[in-house]
Amino acid sequence: MKVHSTKAMAARAVDLCVVLLYGEPPGGSSGGSSGGSPGGPSGGSPGRPSVEAVAEVLRAHGETVVPVPVAGPRGGGTPPEPREERTPGTPASPGAGSGGVAMSPCLSADDVAAMREAAARLVEVFAAPGPDEAARLLNQVLDDTARAPRLTRHGGTSPWHLHVDSRDDAPWAEWFLSSSALALAVLLADLQRVPGGLCASPGCRRPYLDLGGGSPRRYCSARCATRERVAAHRARA
């Protein structure tokens, strides 16, 4: 999938929701094939992801991002040097920074906290019982966050693509929520149904993307589906 396609943006939305709200990297970037053990290799914990865990998912979807270390006695880190401001989701401009080295946008703990709030609103869409409720929720998000659509190439550093955030250097959470809502709204209009759902496994309930034309999908991953089939078989036995 192309990074800026509607399906790619929706898949990115699902994978970010999983890592932001469950603290684990998704099992893949194809639309919610998660189901790994909480935490994952990036040091996140259930419901509280590390900045690096979120950065990993962003990178998997073609973004360029540098996590900001926590400064001060508690974090023990050193604040990064100032970096070039540019829109999330686009390559850094050629020759930016000293020595012609391209700079990347920073992702901080505050950014992740704001993105978690955005993810909670998007999960409500996946939990909607039908397209009418999902459309209402998406309309509310778009009314709250989206601005007039504009096409941008970010100074020629990317292909033409659509933005509905307030500006090219909008905060990560604003970019994430507005672009995700736009993608899900387009898919809902195309499919005339909710373009996904929440995993039917009671111990999971992670969001997933469902763009197929067959029977509605019920589980976020084959692992969850198998686990529930095994549990049902044992219950009958």
Secondary structure as UniProt FT lines:
FT   TURN            3..4
FT   HELIX           6..22
FT   TURN            40..43
FT   TURN            46..47
FT   HELIX           51..60
FT   TURN            61..62
FT   STRAND          66..67
FT   TURN            73..75
FT   TURN            88..89
FT   TURN            94..95
FT   HELIX           98..100
FT   STRAND          106..107
FT   HELIX           109..126
FT   HELIX           131..145
FT   STRAND          150..152
FT   TURN            154..157
FT   STRAND          161..163
FT   TURN            168..169
FT   HELIX           172..191
FT   STRAND          196..198
FT   TURN            202..204
FT   STRAND          207..209
FT   HELIX           222..236
//
